[in-house]
Amino acid sequence: MSITIGPLASPDQAAVSALLSNAFAADPAYHYFLEGCAPADRDRYRDHLVRFIVSYHCRSGMPVWGVTRQGVLVACALLEVPAPGWRRAIAVLTTLPSLIGRVPWSCVARMNRYALHSRQGLPATFRYFLVKIGVAPGQQGQGFGKQLIQALADYCFQLGETLALDTENPANVPLYQHLGFHLHDERKLDTLSIYRLHLPPE
């Protein structure tokens, strides 16, 4: 069985978005973003939000990492790395129109508040940030997520950098701690808890 782990040279944004949207279907952050939306609309809105995040990530020049098994994507991650502010601004301006008329502005505003709040006050050393990681449905429990995190950690360690992330699911905290992450702090955004963790270079 051929398994490859590493940055995807030409990521298929549609495949990455579909995988991540499925992986985050029950995530507390998306429940927060979509609060007040009709249940029948939430899957569609979540799909649009995830597509926006993946598109912004790629247009910013950020790497998409993946695990492929026999050429099929079974897990992926969005890694935020240092990038010029102007490039991020252009990425936002060129990607934001994809949400207009497709997602209620209240959802976009909540997601923006979350993005600002989740990074507020972080140490300057937290420059490499695991934005999202997901494993395809039917592929969980086979260690793909763990292998991908370890590969990302090794990449950051080679650069002498800390790998940081956040999670809104308290059940994930001990799983990350088992992989060596330290809990930096817990923040509250309205009713949402944000747990910020980091894995310093060895």
Rosetta blueprint (number, residue, H / E / L):
1 M L
2 S L
3 I E
4 T E
5 I E
6 G E
7 P E
8 L L
9 A L
10 S L
11 P L
12 D L
13 Q H
14 A H
15 A H
16 V H
17 S H
18 A H
19 L H
20 L H
21 S H
22 N H
23 A H
24 F L
25 A L
26 A L
27 D L
28 P H
29 A H
30 Y H
31 H H
32 Y H
33 F H
34 L L
35 E L
36 G L
37 C L
38 A L
39 P H
40 A H
41 D H
42 R H
43 D H
44 R H
45 Y H
46 R H
47 D H
48 H H
49 L H
50 V H
51 R H
52 F H
53 I H
54 V H
55 S H
56 Y H
57 H H
58 C H
59 R H
60 S L
61 G L
62 M L
63 P L
64 V E
65 W E
66 G E
67 V E
68 T E
69 R E
70 Q L
71 G L
72 V E
73 L E
74 V E
75 A E
76 C E
77 A E
78 L E
79 L E
80 E E
81 V L
82 P L
83 A L
84 P L
85 G H
86 W H
87 R H
88 R H
89 A H
90 I H
91 A H
92 V H
93 L H
94 T H
95 T H
96 L H
97 P H
98 S H
99 L H
100 I L
101 G L
102 R L
103 V L
104 P L
105 W H
106 S H
107 C H
108 V H
109 A H
110 R H
111 M H
112 N H
113 R H
114 Y H
115 A H
116 L H
117 H H
118 S H
119 R H
120 Q L
121 G L
122 L L
123 P L
124 A L
125 T L
126 F L
127 R L
128 Y E
129 F E
130 L E
131 V E
132 K E
133 I E
134 G E
135 V E
136 A L
137 P L
138 G L
139 Q L
140 Q L
141 G L
142 Q L
143 G L
144 F H
145 G H
146 K H
147 Q H
148 L H
149 I H
150 Q H
151 A H
152 L H
153 A H
154 D H
155 Y H
156 C H
157 F H
158 Q H
159 L L
160 G L
161 E L
162 T L
163 L E
164 A E
165 L E
166 D E
167 T E
168 E L
169 N L
170 P L
171 A L
172 N H
173 V H
174 P H
175 L H
176 Y H
177 Q H
178 H H
179 L L
180 G L
181 F L
182 H E
183 L E
184 H E
185 D E
186 E E
187 R E
188 K E
189 L E
190 D L
191 T L
192 L E
193 S E
194 I E
195 Y E
196 R E
197 L E
198 H E
199 L E
200 P L
201 P L
202 E L
